[in-house]
Amino acid sequence: MSGNYRSVFDIIGPVMVGPSSSHTAGAVAIGKAARSIFQEVPKKVTVHYYESFAKTHRGHGTDFAIAAGIMGFPPDDARVPMAPELAKKAGIDIRFVEEEGPSPINHPNTAILDLSDGDQHNTQVGGCSVGGGAIEIRSIKVQGVELHPSGPLPIVLYLDRDKNKPLIKGLAKMLDESAKLKKQQTKLVHDGELYEFDMLKYLKPKQIAELKEKFKGIVCLK
């Protein structure tokens, strides 16, 4: 495959509930990615829509799709249309805001999600739906520090609280051998060093399981 597509399924699109692969299935994936990065159930989520998403989110089911992703539902789950109500019952306050002006991450199908536990844990994730249910994550803010991934998945995030350089070197080697490492960046945060890795190939489930076993708290967006 070439360009931003990693497999033929990125072009064909997913099996899903909803009218649009970009505005529904892609929105589920953005919500799911944001929940994965947050790493716990948020109490409050504010979704900022830009450009096409801001104009069409109601008619295309983007609201319930984002909520479904936050709830961890797959795009073909029958509960997807009921996700906002189910989220409310689960104690998650999700609000949707139509923003004016251009997308801050330069794509018409943009959603910027602010997630909070209601206290000091706050995370922002900027994602866009690029077609066929595929998404890109173009901005991440953790502990007030911004990261700008290349965009296409897979993306791996790891917080190294011990600043263990040999451990990170081993992680980078594993990722390169498994999925061809494209880009690596590091940001100093309050409780350690946050590493972000962009890959050229998808990680296999067995590889993801091995990473999660060896590197506690690692986030693999796929």
N, C-alpha and C positions, 0 to 999 in steps of 0.2 A: 504494500500500500504506500501511497505518497501523500504529501501535504500533512494536514492535521488529522487524517483518518488512520486509525490503528488496525481496523479490521473491516470486512465487508459489511458487518452489522451496523457500523457507524453510518453507512450510506443507505442501507435498506430501511433502517429505523427499527424501533422496538415494538413488541406487542404491548398495547397500552389501553387504558381507559381514558377517553377524552378525544377532542376533535383535532388536535394538532400536535405533531411530534415536537415542533419547536416550542410551542407555547404551553404544552401540557407535559409530555414526557421529559422534555429538557428541563422544565421547571421542577419536576419531581427530583431530578438528578441534582439540581442546584440546592434544593432544600436538604437533600440527603447529605451532600458534601458539607454544607454548613453545619449540620448536626454532628457529623463525624469530626470536624475540626474543633467544635465546641467541646466534644467528648463527655457530655452529660445532657440530661434533659433540661432545656432552657425553661425559664419561667415566663420570659417575655421575648418576643421577636418582632422587630419592626422591619417590614419589607419595603424598600424604596424601589419603585419601578421607573424606568426611563424609556423614552422614545416609543417604540412599537409596543413594548410591554405595558407602558403607562396608558396607552390608548385602547388596547384590546384585552387586557387581563380578565375582565369580567366575562366577556363573551366566549373566550377561548379556554376558560377553566384554569387559568394560571394560579388564581388564589388557592383553589383546593389542591392543585398540584404541588405548590410550594409547601402547603401545610402537610400534605401526604409525605413529602420527602423528610420534613422535620420529624414526623411521626415514625419514619423508617419503613414506610410502605413501598413496595415495588410499583412500577407504573401500570401494571396489569391487575393490581389488587382491586377487588370490587368495592373496597372501603374508600378509595381515592376521592370520589365526589363528596363523601361525608367527613373528610379529614378536618376541616375547620371546626365542625361541631365536636368531633372526637378529641381534638386538641384542647378545646375549651374544657371538656369534661375531665381531661387529664391534668388540668391546671396550667395550661400553656396559653398565654395571652398573645395572639398573633394579630398584628395590625398592618394594613396595606396603605401605602402612600404613593400617590401619583406625582412624580417630580417633573418640573418643567426644565427645559434646556437639554443639552446633549449628555449622552452617557459619559460618566467619568472614566469608564474603561473602554470607550470607543467601540460600542456595538449596539445596534438598535434593540436587541432583545436582552436588556440588562436588568438584573435584580441585585441590589445591594442589601444584604441581610445584617442587621444588628441583633446579636443574641446576648441575653443577660440572664444570670441566675437571680437577679433582683438585689444583688449585693455588689461584690467587687470583681466578679468574673464576667468580663465583657469581651466579645469577639465580633469582628466584622469580616464578612466574606462577600466579595464581589464576583458574581458569575454571569455568564451570558450563554444563551442557547444558540448554537451555530447550525442547527439543522439535523434532521434524522434522529432526534433524541440526544445527540451529542452536546456536550457542554465544554466550556473553558472556565477555569478559575483564574482570574487575572489580578485579583488583589486579596490580600489577607492581612488583617490587623489583629495582633495578639499582644496583650499587655501594653497597648499603646504603640507598638512597633509594627511598621508596615513591611510586608513582603510583596513582591510582584513576580509571580511565577510566569513562565512562558505562556501558559494558558491551557493547552490541551492536556488531558489526563493520559497516563497516570501521573500523580503527584504524591510525593511522600514527605511527611513532616515529622520531625523528631526533636524533642526538647531534651538536651543533654544537661542535666542539673549538675553533674560532676565535672564538666569540661574535660571529658576523657577523650583526648585526641586519637589514641590508638583505636578506641571503640568506634569513633566516627569514621576513621580510615577503613576499618573493617566493614562498616555499613555501606560506605560508598563503593567498596569493591564488590560486595554482594549484589548491590543494585545494578552496577555496571555489567556484571556477569549475567544477571537474570534478565535485565530489560534495557540495557544500553543507556547509560547515564548521559543525559544531554546537557544539564546545567545544575549547578549546586550553588547555594548562597547561604550565608550565615548572618544572623542578627543577635546581638546581645540583648537579652530581656532580663526582667527583674530576678528570676530564679534560675538563670543558666544561659545557655546558648541554643537558639532555635535554628535548626537546619531545615532547608527546603531543597528537595531534589526533583528535577523534571526528568522523565524517562521517555525513550523513543518507542518502547514496546510495552504491552500489557504484562503485568505480573500474573502468574498462575496462582490459583487458590493455595496450592501447597507452598509456594514461595512466600505468599502473604502470611500464611500460618507460621512459617519458620521465622519470619521477621518479627511477628508479634510475640513469639516465644522468647526470642533473644533480646529484643529491644522493647522493653515495657513502655506502653503509652504511645507507641508509634502509630501514625495515622497514614493509611494507604487509601488514596482516592483513586478509584478505577472506573 
